[in-house]
Amino acid sequence: MTGFMGTGKSVVGKELGRRLRRRFADLDAVIVETARMSVAEIFSTKGEREFRRLERAALVKTAKNSGLIVALGGGALIDERNLALVEKTGILVKLSCSRRELVRRLRPSRSTRPILAGGRLDDRVRSLLRERRGAHGQARIIISTTNRSPKILAAEIARRLS
């Protein structure tokens, strides 16, 4: 699952895993476990470049697991190698959401998301959305999460996958 931060990849991915009786992995959680530090700590002490290296390694590791539902980080597919690996090993599902809703969802967690630092949150989200517009690949399924529950979304994704 891909999409901008705050679109619901982790919540919907967990629900989809329950519905399909498949294991779920959050790529950021795999990175945190491997690095033994939070995403914010990795960004502040090692920088975004090291985070992206760890992200690539985590994706290679998770791609070896058949039937796994993976929530990719919002910027994971900026790296074309990651996109190629995802398209080769799985079915890409993209979650989208209105910018207004993203800002609402992201406001409480802004301090733990280093990429959102600096300036007004709405301006930062707008800028990142523009930068990453083409960075979510050619998803087979694209679905809006605005004003929709994870259970309904998981049911719709499961139906569209079958």
Secondary structure, DSSP 8 states (H G I E B T S, - for coil): -B-STTS-HHHHHHHHHHHHT--EEEHHHHHHHHHTS-HHHHHHHH-HHHHHHHHHHHHHHHHTSTT-EEE--TTGGGSHHHHHHHHHHS--EEEE--HHHHHHHHGGGGGG-GGG-SS-HHHHHHHHHHHTTTTT---SEEEE-TT--HHHHHHHHHHHH-
